[in-house]
Amino acid sequence: MFISIGIDEDGRPYITTSDGSREKVVRKGKGKSVIDFPSTYTVLDIETTGLDPRYCEIIEISAMKYSSGQNIGTFSTLVKPSEPIDEYITSLTGITNDMLKNAPDIVETMQKFYNFVGSDLIVGYNVNFDINFLYDNLLNCHSLTLSNSFIDVMRIARKVLPDLKNHKQVTVAEHYGISTAGAHRADVDCEICNAIFEKLQADILAAGQSLEDFKLSSKKSELHAKDISTENISFDTSHPLFGKVCVFTGTLEKMSRKDAMQLVVDLGGSVGDNVTKKTNYLILGNNDFCQSIKDGKSNKQKKAEDLILKGHDIEILSENVFYDLVLEG
């Protein structure tokens, strides 16, 4: 049974079930999360009755087209849900059941939204949440796929403003002196998001970095296990890392994570982005610079400890012990 939905430390969506395990959410044809600064794009925001697209409904959609810094078009509508909304949603958004009773239904709304957004790059704050709701509803209502790539302004804020206490939209807006009056209504949230997007770009330029260089440096930092391969064709099958799955968390002190991953595959092992039941070793680096740290442990470490307690054969290693293991054989 579903308990909660979230984003792991590598930016991938998952759901947590009643037994504590995680399940990936796969949406075929969904656009990619990118870091970019286009001159033309559509900012969007939605309001919903909850966190999970399978059980919750969209009650408001706003989308604003920008070109060269100017708003050139707006799509904004309430959406009538199949069930009345509760007091919590009303208190959070200001949207009442009376406001929704004559609103268009989701089928009509999704077609109009799809026509409005076209092929634009989509911009939003923590926008993967919005994209998933829109993707699922568009597929269910019209058998269409929302394939637009999207820019998560929160990802950029984390890179530009690493010292903020958190990177919620309201926190970043307050940092820049942007008014948050009327937040939690989709149209206002679109305007706040776009204002933050512009401020972040100004900060990047003020720091002496071009937007193109910022994009390139961000791409270089996005390392995935599938990108690591080896040209070796023979391996020492007695080596302790041969055939083993290794996952890294935190920042290694003696080498880059990419180089450490390369060591593993060159020895006949494999690497993963996330801890799963197939993981054999989790190697701990320095967590000081990891945004997802809570209680001194990364999500990967917590996941590994949970699986160990359930009887799975996973070992958690320090960086130094990992190097000792590499040198064996």
N, C-alpha and C positions, 0 to 999 in steps of 0.2 A: 504494500500500500504506500502511496505517495506521502512524504512528510514535508519536504521543502525543495526549493529549486535554488541553484546558485551558480557562480562562475568560479572555476578553480584558478590556481595561481598562474596558470598558463593561458587564461582567457577562454577556456572551453566550458560550455554550459553542461550542467549535470543535474540530475534529480537524486535526492536521498530517499531510500525506501525504508520501510519499518524495521528491517533487519540491520540498518546502518550502512548498507552497501550503496555505492553510487552507480547510476546508469547514465550513459551518454545520451544526449538528445541529438539525433541526426536529422537534418533537414536538407534533402537533396536539392542542389541547384541554388541554395541560399548564397547571397553575395558574400564577399570577403570583407573582413575588418581591415581597413587601410589607414595609414597616416598620410594625409595629403592636404593641400591648400588650394582647391580649385577656385576659379573666379565665378563659376556658376554651380549652384548646388541647391538642395532642398533640405531645410531644417524641419525635423518632425518631433512631435511628442504626443503621447497618448495617456489617457487616464483609464484605469481598469478597476474591476471589482476585487482583484487579488493578484497573486504572483504567478499562477500557473495557467498557461493558455489552454490547457485541456479542460479545466474546470471553471475558469473565470472569464469574464466578458469585458470587451472594450466598451466604454461609455462616452469617450470623447476622443476625437482625432483632430490635430491641427498640423498643417504643413505649410511652410513659407518658402517660396522660391527667392533666392538671392542671385544677383548678377552684378559683379563689380561693386559690391557693397550695398546695392540698392535692393529693397524688397520689390519684386516685380509681379508678385501674385500670392494669394493666400487661399488655402482650403481649410475650413474649420467647421466642424459640426459635432453636436452631441449625437449619441447613438443609443437607441432604445434597447435595453437588455431584455432577456426573456424572463428574468425574475427581478423583483424589486431590489434596490440596493439598500444596504443597512446603514445605520446611523454613523458608523465609523467612517465609511466612504464619504458620506455627506459632510461630516465634520472635517475630513482631510481635504476634500476638493471644493466644497461649497455647492456641489451638484446635488439636486434633490430629485426625488421620484416625480414630482410635479413637473420639473423642467424636462424630464426624459419622456413623459407620456406621449408627446406628439412628435418625438424625434424619429428620423428614418431608421430602419432596421439595419443590421450589419451587412446584409446581402447588398442592398442598395449603396450603402456607404463605401464598402470595399471596392466596388467597381469604379465609383467616382474618385476615390483616392488613387487607385491604380492608374486611371487616366491622367490625373493631375501630376503625379510624380514622374511618370514617363521613365526615361532611362537615366535620370539624374543621380549623381552621387548623393547619398543621404547623409546628413549630419545630425547628431543628437548627443544627448548626455546620458552616459550609461545606456547607449542606444541599442545594444544587443537585446535588452529586455523588450523594447518597443518592436524591434524587427521581428522577434520570434512571434509575438502576438499577431502582428500584421501578416507575416508569412503563413501562419496556421489558418487564420481566418480567410485570407485570400484563396488558399488552396481548398479549404472546405466549402467556401461559397461559390467559387467560380473555376476551380481546377486550374488556377493560374499560379505561377511561381514568382515570388518576389526575389528577383535575382540581383537587385541593385547592390553594389558594394557600398560600404558605409564607413563613416568616420566617427569614432567615439571621442568626443571632446574631453572626456574624463581621462582617457589614455594620454592625451597630450598634456593635460594639466598635471598629471603625475610626473611627467618628465620635466616640465618647465618649472613647476613649483614643488619640489620634493620635500620642502620643510614645513608645509602646511600640516596642521593637526589631522586633517582628513581631506578628502577630495570630493566631498559631496557638492552638488551644484550650488547650494546656498552658501557653503563655506568659501568656495572660489569666487562667487559673486560678491560676497562681503569683502573679500581681499581686494577686489578691484573697485569697490565702491559702487557696484551695480545694484540697483533697487530690486528687491525680491517681493515687493508688494504684489499680491495676487498669485503667488506661486502655487503650484498644484492645480492650475487650470492650464490646459494644453497650449493655448495660444500664448499666454504669458511665459510659460516655460520655454517655448520656442524662441521668444525674444531674448530671454535671459541667456539661453544657450548660445545664440548667435553673438551676443555682446561679449561673452566669455571667449568664444572662438576668435573674435577679432582682437581682444586684449592679449591673448596668448601669442598670436602672430606678431603683435607689436613688441612683446617682450623678447621673443626669439630674435627679431631684427635688432632690437636695442642692445642685445648681448653680443652683437657683432657676427651673428650666424645667419646665413641665408636660409630661406624656407626650404630650398632644395637640399642644402647640406643637412638640415635637420631631418628631412625625410630619409636621406641616405643613411645617416647615423642610426636612425630608428630601425631601419630595415636590417642593418648589420647586427643589431642587438637581438633580433628575433631568430633564435636558434631552435631548430626542431630535430628530434631524433631521426626522422626519416631522411634528413639531409646528410647524415653521417654514413659513409660507406668505406670499404677497404679494397685495395687492389691485391691483398694477400690471397693466395690460393691454397696455401698449406698452413696448418696450425698445429701447435702442440696440444693434443687433446687431453693431456694430463694437467694442463695449466688450470689453476682454480677459477679463472674467469672464462674459460672456454665453455660456450653454451649457456652462459649465465646472462640474466637480464639486469642491467644496472641503471639506476635512476639517480640523478644528482639534485640537491637542493641547496640554496645559498650560494655564496661567492667563494670559489676556491682561492686559496692564498698562493699556491705554488705554480699554478698554470691556469689558463682559461678553461672554461667548461667544455668548449669545443675540442680543445686538445685532449682533455681527459676522456671525453667520449670517444675520440679517435683511438686512444690507447686501448679501450675496451674492445672495439670492433676489430682492431688490428690483431688482437689476441684470440679472436674467434667468438667473442661475446656479442651481445646486442645491447642497445640503450633504449630507454623509454622516456617520454615526456612526463608521464604521471605514474604514480604508484598503483599497481593492480595486483591481483592474486598471482600473476605470473612473475612479478618482480622478485629477484633473488637478493639484491643488495641495494640499499639506499645509502648514498654517500653524502655526509653532512659537510657543507662548507660554512662560511661565516654568514649568519642570518641578519647582520646589522643593517644591510641595505635592501632587504626584501620587504616590499610594501604589505605583504599579506601576513606578516608575523603577528601572532597573538599568543600571549603567555610564553614567549620565548621559543616557540616551535612553529615551523612552517606547516602548511596544510599537508604537505607530503609526509612530513615526519609523523604528524598525528594519524594520518591514514595508515602508515606503515605500522605504527604501534597498535592501532585497532586491529589490523589483520593478524599481527603476531599473537595478540590475545585470543584471537579466534582459531589459532592453531596453524596458520599459514607459515611456510618456511621462508621468512624474510629476515635478513640480518641488516642492522643499522651500523654503518661504519663511520669512523672519523676520517678526515682527509688523509691523515698520516697512515692509518691502517690500510686504506685503499692503496696507497703507494707501495706499502709493504707487500700487499697481495699481488700487485702488478709485477714486482720484482721476483716473485716466486716462480718456480718452474724452470 
